[in-house]
Amino acid sequence: MSDQLTLPVSSREIPVGYVEDAKGRFVAETSVRPVQQLEDQMVRKVLGYAVDLHNQIQRFKGHVFADTGSYMSLAEEEYGATKRGAKGRGNVTFMTFDGLMKVQIAVADRLTFGPELQVARTLLDECISDWTEDARAELRTLVDQAFQADKEGQVSRDAVFRLLRLEFDDARWKRGQEAIRDSIRVIGSKSYARFYIRHDQADGWRAVPIDLAAV
């Protein structure tokens, strides 16, 4: 797989008895303090385990979506349904016959917001400025949270969507909500898998936390 990681190695041939430092220079091993050598060995050991674990999870992710996809293909074939492809199979739960284990697959759209979002802010700001002092403080906080960008320049989609759930009898507010809706751009999708177990049918579900979305 293209996402499989490997540990970095020097692209140059290092002379016997030397090591490469952080500036790419060859340094005699005898000049490296013992504590630095131990740190080097420890980091290489830990990263070796980390890279190996990442690659195992990456392979596991491939197996999860391959196996659930194969099952859905069989189910579609049995009922004569048109095959929908991976994205069309989102938001489905698979469960063992005894009801003690389940796998949930979900496909979520990746969203961004267009320039209409700034038009929406202007309209909502006008409303807050004109409304009563009592309503202004709480609404100002909600609007500021919705339009505040993070260090990557992205706004919180959850905060923006909260504004769409607020209803006010002001034409500017309604136009602002319309501008928010028009600003939404779907730029892709991402599949998620979640795993749950329980040891009795009366028990609550316990998640098996594996972050497949990050690999």
N, C-alpha and C positions, 0 to 999 in steps of 0.2 A: 504493500500500500504506500501511496505517496506521503501519507502522514506519519509513517513509521520514523522514529527518531534514532539517531546514532550518536555516540559520544564523539566530541571533536578531537581530531588528531592534527598534529602539525603537518603542514604541506611540504616542509623542508626536511632534509635528512639531518638529524641532530648528531654531532660528533660524540663518540664514546666518552663518557665521563662528564658530559655537559647536559644541562637542561635549558629549556627556553623560558624566558621570563615574560611578564605581561607586556613588555615593549617589543617583544620579538627578538631579543638579544640572547645569544648563547652565554650561559653562566656556568662556571664550574660547579659540579655537585657539592664539592667540599666547601664552597662559599655559602651554601644555603644552610641557614640555621636549622637544627634538628626540629624545633617547634614548627617551622615553616614546612618542613618535609612531612611532618605528621598531619598538618592541616591539609596539605596537598593530597596525601593518601586518603584522609577521611572524606574530603569532598568528592574525590574520584569514586570512592566506594559507595557513598550515598547516591551520587548521580547515576552510577551504574544501576543501582536498584530502581531509582526513579524512572529512568529511561525504559528499563525492562518492563516495569509496571505499566507505564503509559502505553507501550506497544501491545501489552497483553489486553489492556482495556480497549484499545483501538481495534484489535482483532475480535474481541468479544462484541463490540458494537456492530461490526460487520455481520457476525453470526446472528445477533438478535434480529436485525432488520431483514436479513436473508431468510431466517426461519419463520418469522411472523409473516413476511411477504409470501413465502411459499404456501403457508397455511391459507392465507386469504385467496391465493390463486386457486387452490383446490376447492375452497368454499364457493368462489364465484363460478367455477366450472360445474360444481354439483348442482347449483341452482340455475345455471344457464345465464348468469349475469355477465354484462360487459365488463371486461377487466378495466379497472380504473387507474392503475398505476400507483406508485408509492404515495404521492401527495393526496390522492383521493381516498387513501385508506387511513387517514388520521383519525384520532379520537375514537379508538376502539380498545376494548378490554378483553383479554384472554384469561381464562381461569381453569385451574385443575378441576377434575370431576368431583373431588371431595371438598372443594371450596376453600382450601387452605393456602393456595398460592395464586397470585395473579400478576399479569404483565399488562401495563397500559402503554399504548402508543399514541402519541399526539403529534400533530403537525401544526405549528404556529407560524403565522405570517410575520415577516420582518418588515417593519414600517419605518418610514421617515416622513417628514413634513415639508411641504413646499412653501413658497413665499406667501401664500394666502394666510399662513399662520400669523404673520406679522400684521396683516390687515385685521385679523380677528382680535389681536391684542389691542390695537388702536380703538376698535369699537367697544370692547369690554372696558377698557380704561375710561372711555367717555361715560359709560354707564355708571361706573363706580364714583367718578368725580361728581356726577350730578345727583346721585342718590343720597339718602339721609346718612348722617354721621354714624348712626348705630349699625347700619348695614355695611358701611364702608370698610371697617377694619378687618372683619372676617373675610369678606370677599377679596379684599386687596391681598391678603395672605394666600388665598387659593389661586388667584391669578398669577401672583409673583412666582409661586411654586411651579405652576404649569409652564411658564415661559422662561424659567431659569435654566440656562444651558450648563451642562457639566463640562469638565475639562476637555472632552472630545468634541464639544460644540453641539451635543445632542440634548434635546429636552425630554422630560419624562413623559412617556406616552400615557401612563396611568394618571398622572396629574392632569394632562390635557383632557383625557376622556372624562375625568370627574366634572369638568366644566360643562360637558355635554349633557350631564344628568341634572343640571340645575335649570329650573324653569322660572323665567321672570317675564312679566307683561311689559316688555320694552322692545320695540322693533329693532333697536340697535343690538341688543343682546341676542336676539334671534338671528340677525344677520351675522353676528360674530360667530355663533355656533355653526351656521351654514358655511362660513369661511373655514372654520376648523375642519369640517367634514370634507370640503373641497381640497384641503391641503394634504390630506392623507395619501401617501404613495406606498404601494406594496412593492418592495424591492427584492423579495425572495421569500423563502420559507425555511424552517429548520425543524427537523424531526426530533422528538424526545421519547425516551423510554423510561418508565418507572416500574419498580418491582416491589411487591408486597407479600408478606407472609403472615400467617397466624397459626397457632397450634391447636385451636378449637374453633368450631363453627360459631360459637357464641363470643369469641374474643374480638377485640378491635384489630384492625390491620396495623402492622408494623412495617415501615418502609425499609427497604434495603438500599441505602444511599450509594449510588454510583453515578457520578456526574458524566454521563455520556455526551451531554451537550457541549462539553469543553474539549472534546477530542475529535 
